[in-house]
Amino acid sequence: MPELPEVEIMARNLDRWLRGGVVEELVIGDEKLRPADDETLLRLSGQRVHRAWRRAKYALVELDRDTLVLHFRMTGKVVVRAPDRPARATIRARGPYAADDQARADDQARADEQAKAGGQGHTEDSARADERPGGADRAHGGRGRPGGLLREVHFVDPRRFGTLDIVANGDVEAYLGALGCGPEPWPERHDGAWWRARLAGLRGPIKPALMRQERVAGIGNILASETLWRARVHPARGGGELGDAEWSAIAEAFPALIDDVIARESGDELRYVNDGHDPLDAGFAVYGRAGQPALCCGADVQRMVQATRSTFFCPRCQR
């Protein structure tokens, strides 16, 4: 599920797909997601996309006057391929975009459908390409149409827990502050003293402490388990028990983990464990691998429950 590195990847994709374009409309396909009244939605039309960026587990798309704030929760993601189920929302923008991103996404979607259909050549998706809004533009790189290529970015979310808000640019910092977003642990590197100052005073085990968003932003259940495995710190240890060497190990392990995840998962579409992605194929050393050999020593990975969440660890190497 999307945590800091996954949201960072999606924010980078949104920036690559949308920056410099002009919003034609925000189409709401799921009334549960509707972020505002019709008047506010109409106000987005004509606003230019200046950038997309990440804060904590939120992706933000900054326009002339407003910012779209996406929270993906458990299964949300953004894609430029034709979604295989109705999108909860679609951002339609036109601008000086390269056709390569859309062509690559459509090619992948066709390949996936062909694989499911046993290799049949002409898929429903390819047949509909010119029938979808902007489909002909995408197929021909936007030639002959004023304003450039039409780009459709879809917010898909099978479990429908994600959110989308529209916030006036001047109110974004206050909005994020009200969400309780703590300081960012990445990309700036922090030393062990920084991590100790943020977490050591909390009561209870270190693993749930790492997930306290008001203390350190963006860390979820997967990152917490994987960081502590890399640092060789047992998840049941209290923050007040950890020494300088252990805090330094956490400080070194976390950014290395984030860098690895981003390098491994960057692409047009993320795959989640909930989608059937094998935890080991996803690069997880312990998360979701209870009963399987730990990569560090071969001992069986163990699972326990902390603060209602599953924790995975190596009983031999994490002390």
C-alpha positions as CSV (number, residue, x, y, z in Angstrom):
1,M,0.0,0.0,0.0
2,P,1.2,3.5,-0.7
3,E,3.6,5.0,1.9
4,L,6.3,7.7,1.5
5,P,8.2,6.2,-1.5
6,E,5.1,5.1,-3.4
7,V,3.5,8.6,-3.0
8,E,6.9,10.2,-4.0
9,I,6.8,8.1,-7.2
10,M,3.2,9.1,-8.0
11,A,3.9,12.7,-7.3
12,R,6.8,12.6,-9.7
13,N,4.6,10.9,-12.3
14,L,1.9,13.5,-11.8
15,D,4.5,16.3,-12.3
16,R,5.8,14.6,-15.4
17,W,2.4,14.0,-16.9
18,L,0.7,17.3,-16.1
19,R,3.2,20.1,-15.5
20,G,2.8,23.0,-18.0
21,G,-0.7,21.9,-19.1
22,V,-4.0,23.6,-18.6
23,V,-6.8,21.8,-16.8
24,E,-9.9,21.2,-19.0
25,E,-11.9,19.6,-16.2
26,L,-11.8,17.3,-13.2
27,V,-14.3,14.5,-13.8
28,I,-15.7,12.9,-10.7
29,G,-16.6,9.2,-11.3
30,D,-17.4,8.4,-7.7
31,E,-19.7,10.7,-5.7
32,K,-18.2,9.4,-2.5
33,L,-14.9,11.1,-3.6
34,R,-16.5,14.4,-4.6
35,P,-14.3,17.1,-3.1
36,A,-16.4,20.2,-3.7
37,D,-19.6,21.6,-5.3
38,D,-20.0,22.0,-9.0
39,E,-19.0,25.7,-8.9
40,T,-15.6,24.8,-7.4
41,L,-15.0,22.0,-9.9
42,L,-15.8,24.4,-12.7
43,R,-13.3,26.9,-11.3
44,L,-10.5,24.5,-12.0
45,S,-11.1,24.7,-15.7
46,G,-8.4,26.9,-17.4
47,Q,-6.0,26.8,-14.5
48,R,-2.4,25.9,-15.4
49,V,-0.5,23.1,-13.7
50,H,2.6,24.5,-12.1
51,R,4.0,21.4,-10.3
52,A,3.1,18.2,-8.4
53,W,4.9,17.3,-5.2
54,R,4.7,15.1,-2.1
55,R,4.1,16.0,1.5
56,A,4.0,13.1,4.0
57,K,1.6,10.5,2.3
58,Y,-0.2,13.2,0.2
59,A,0.4,14.1,-3.4
60,L,-0.4,17.7,-4.3
61,V,-1.0,19.2,-7.8
62,E,-0.6,22.9,-7.7
63,L,-2.6,25.0,-10.1
64,D,-2.8,28.8,-10.6
65,R,-5.2,29.3,-7.7
66,D,-6.0,25.9,-6.2
67,T,-4.2,22.7,-5.2
68,L,-5.5,19.2,-5.6
69,V,-4.6,17.0,-2.6
70,L,-4.7,13.3,-3.1
71,H,-4.5,10.7,-0.3
72,F,-4.3,7.2,-1.7
73,R,-4.9,5.3,1.6
74,M,-4.7,1.5,0.9
75,T,-5.3,0.9,-2.8
76,G,-5.3,4.3,-4.5
77,K,-3.0,5.1,-7.4
78,V,-2.8,7.4,-10.5
79,V,-2.4,6.0,-14.0
80,V,-2.5,7.3,-17.5
81,R,-3.5,4.0,-19.1
82,A,-7.2,3.3,-19.7
83,P,-8.4,2.0,-16.3
84,D,-9.8,-1.5,-16.2
85,R,-12.6,-0.2,-13.9
86,P,-14.3,3.2,-13.6
87,A,-11.9,5.8,-12.3
88,R,-12.9,7.6,-9.1
89,A,-11.7,10.8,-10.7
90,T,-10.0,11.9,-13.9
91,I,-7.9,15.0,-14.4
92,R,-8.1,16.1,-18.1
93,A,-5.5,18.6,-19.1
94,R,-4.1,19.8,-22.4
95,G,-0.5,21.0,-22.9
96,P,2.9,20.5,-24.4
97,Y,3.1,16.9,-23.4
98,A,5.2,14.2,-25.0
99,A,3.2,11.3,-26.5
100,D,5.7,8.8,-25.2
101,D,4.2,8.4,-21.7
102,Q,0.7,7.8,-23.0
103,A,1.8,5.4,-25.8
104,R,3.9,3.4,-23.3
105,A,1.0,3.1,-20.9
106,D,-1.5,2.1,-23.6
107,D,1.0,-0.4,-25.0
108,Q,1.3,-1.9,-21.5
109,A,-2.4,-2.0,-21.0
110,R,-2.9,-3.8,-24.4
111,A,-0.1,-6.3,-23.5
112,D,-1.8,-7.0,-20.2
113,E,-5.2,-7.5,-21.8
114,Q,-3.7,-9.7,-24.5
115,A,-2.0,-11.9,-21.8
116,K,-5.3,-12.3,-20.0
117,A,-7.0,-13.2,-23.3
118,G,-4.4,-15.7,-24.3
119,G,-2.5,-13.5,-26.7
120,Q,-5.4,-12.4,-28.9
121,G,-4.2,-9.5,-31.0
122,H,-6.9,-6.7,-31.2
123,T,-8.1,-5.8,-27.7
124,E,-11.2,-3.9,-26.7
125,D,-8.9,-1.2,-25.3
126,S,-7.1,-0.6,-28.6
127,A,-10.4,-0.7,-30.4
128,R,-11.7,2.1,-28.1
129,A,-8.6,4.2,-28.3
130,D,-10.1,6.8,-30.7
131,E,-13.5,6.6,-29.1
132,R,-12.4,7.8,-25.7
133,P,-12.2,11.6,-25.1
134,G,-8.9,12.7,-26.6
135,G,-8.2,9.2,-27.9
136,A,-7.4,10.2,-31.4
137,D,-5.1,13.0,-30.1
138,R,-3.2,10.5,-28.0
139,A,-2.8,8.1,-30.9
140,H,-1.4,10.9,-33.1
141,G,0.6,12.9,-30.5
142,G,-1.9,15.7,-30.4
143,R,-1.1,17.0,-33.9
144,G,-3.7,19.3,-35.4
145,R,-5.4,20.2,-32.1
146,P,-4.9,23.6,-30.4
147,G,-3.2,23.6,-27.0
148,G,-1.2,20.4,-27.5
149,L,-1.8,16.9,-26.4
150,L,-4.8,15.9,-24.2
151,R,-3.7,14.0,-21.1
152,E,-6.1,12.1,-18.9
153,V,-4.8,11.0,-15.5
154,H,-7.0,8.6,-13.7
155,F,-7.3,8.1,-9.9
156,V,-8.2,4.4,-9.4
157,D,-8.9,3.0,-6.0
158,P,-10.6,-0.4,-5.8
159,R,-11.3,-0.2,-2.0
160,R,-12.5,3.5,-2.3
161,F,-10.8,4.7,0.9
162,G,-8.7,7.4,-0.9
163,T,-9.6,11.1,-0.7
164,L,-9.3,14.1,-3.0
165,D,-9.6,17.7,-1.8
166,I,-9.4,21.1,-3.5
167,V,-7.6,23.6,-1.4
168,A,-6.9,27.3,-2.2
169,N,-3.2,27.8,-2.6
170,G,-2.9,30.2,0.3
171,D,-4.5,27.6,2.6
172,V,-2.3,24.6,1.8
173,E,0.1,25.0,4.7
174,A,-2.7,25.4,7.2
175,Y,-4.5,22.4,5.6
176,L,-1.4,20.2,6.0
177,G,-0.8,21.4,9.5
178,A,-4.3,20.5,10.5
179,L,-3.6,16.9,9.2
180,G,-0.8,16.7,11.7
181,C,2.0,16.1,9.3
182,G,5.3,16.0,11.1
183,P,8.8,16.8,9.7
184,E,10.0,15.0,6.6
185,P,12.5,12.2,7.1
186,W,13.5,12.1,3.5
187,P,15.2,13.2,1.2
188,E,17.3,15.2,3.7
189,R,19.4,12.8,5.7
190,H,19.0,13.1,9.5
191,D,21.4,11.7,12.1
192,G,20.6,9.4,15.0
193,A,20.1,12.4,17.4
194,W,17.3,13.7,15.1
195,W,15.5,10.4,15.2
196,R,16.0,10.1,19.0
197,A,14.6,13.6,19.6
198,R,11.5,12.7,17.5
199,L,10.7,9.3,19.0
200,A,12.6,8.4,22.1
201,G,10.2,10.2,24.5
202,L,7.2,8.2,23.3
203,R,5.9,5.4,25.5
204,G,5.6,2.0,24.0
205,P,7.5,0.0,21.4
206,I,9.6,1.6,18.7
207,K,7.7,0.2,15.7
208,P,4.4,1.9,16.4
209,A,6.3,5.0,17.3
210,L,7.8,5.2,13.9
211,M,4.3,5.4,12.4
212,R,3.3,8.4,14.5
213,Q,2.7,10.9,11.6
214,E,3.0,14.0,13.8
215,R,6.5,12.9,14.9
216,V,7.8,11.7,11.5
217,A,5.8,12.0,8.3
218,G,5.2,9.3,5.7
219,I,6.2,6.1,7.5
220,G,3.6,3.3,7.4
221,N,3.4,-0.3,8.5
222,I,5.7,-1.6,5.8
223,L,8.4,1.0,6.1
224,A,8.5,0.6,9.9
225,S,9.0,-3.2,9.7
226,E,11.6,-3.0,6.9
227,T,13.5,-0.1,8.5
228,L,13.9,-1.9,11.8
229,W,15.0,-5.1,10.0
230,R,17.7,-3.2,8.2
231,A,18.8,-1.5,11.5
232,R,18.6,-4.9,13.3
233,V,16.4,-3.4,16.0
234,H,13.6,-5.5,17.5
235,P,10.2,-3.9,17.0
236,A,9.1,-4.5,20.6
237,R,12.0,-2.5,22.0
238,G,11.0,0.8,23.6
239,G,12.4,4.0,22.2
240,G,13.8,4.9,25.5
241,E,15.8,1.7,25.6
242,L,17.7,2.3,22.4
243,G,21.3,3.5,22.5
244,D,23.2,5.9,20.2
245,A,24.4,3.0,17.9
246,E,20.8,1.8,17.4
247,W,19.5,5.3,16.6
248,S,22.4,5.8,14.2
249,A,21.5,2.4,12.6
250,I,17.9,3.6,12.1
251,A,19.1,6.9,10.7
252,E,21.2,5.0,8.1
253,A,18.7,2.3,7.3
254,F,15.7,4.6,6.6
255,P,17.0,6.7,3.7
256,A,18.7,3.7,2.1
257,L,15.4,1.9,2.2
258,I,13.5,4.8,0.6
259,D,16.2,5.1,-2.1
260,D,16.0,1.4,-2.8
261,V,12.2,1.4,-3.0
262,I,12.1,4.4,-5.4
263,A,14.7,2.9,-7.6
264,R,12.9,-0.4,-7.7
265,E,9.3,0.7,-8.1
266,S,9.6,3.8,-10.2
267,G,7.4,3.6,-13.3
268,D,4.1,4.5,-14.8
269,E,2.1,2.3,-12.4
270,L,2.7,0.9,-9.0
271,R,1.9,-2.6,-8.0
272,Y,0.8,-3.3,-4.4
273,V,0.9,-6.5,-2.4
274,N,-2.9,-6.2,-2.2
275,D,-2.9,-6.5,-6.0
276,G,-1.2,-9.9,-5.6
277,H,2.4,-8.7,-5.9
278,D,4.6,-11.2,-4.1
279,P,6.3,-9.6,-1.0
280,L,9.7,-11.0,-2.0
281,D,9.4,-9.8,-5.6
282,A,8.4,-6.4,-4.2
283,G,11.8,-6.3,-2.4
284,F,10.5,-6.8,1.1
285,A,12.9,-8.5,3.5
286,V,10.4,-9.3,6.2
287,Y,7.0,-7.7,5.5
288,G,4.4,-10.2,4.6
289,R,6.8,-13.1,4.8
290,A,5.9,-14.8,8.1
291,G,7.3,-18.4,8.2
292,Q,9.6,-17.8,5.3
293,P,13.4,-17.7,5.7
294,A,14.8,-14.3,6.7
295,L,17.2,-12.9,4.1
296,C,19.7,-12.1,6.9
297,C,20.2,-15.5,8.4
298,G,17.6,-18.0,7.2
299,A,15.6,-18.0,10.4
300,D,11.8,-18.0,10.0
301,V,10.4,-14.5,9.8
302,Q,7.9,-14.0,12.6
303,R,4.7,-12.0,12.8
304,M,3.2,-10.3,15.8
305,V,0.5,-7.7,16.3
306,Q,1.3,-4.2,17.6
307,A,-1.3,-1.5,17.9
308,T,-3.7,-3.6,15.7
309,R,-1.1,-3.8,12.9
310,S,1.0,-6.8,11.7
311,T,4.7,-6.5,12.5
312,F,7.3,-8.8,10.8
313,F,10.8,-9.3,12.0
314,C,13.7,-11.7,12.3
315,P,13.8,-13.2,15.8
316,R,17.5,-14.0,15.5
317,C,19.1,-10.8,14.1
318,Q,16.8,-8.1,15.5
319,R,17.7,-7.5,19.1
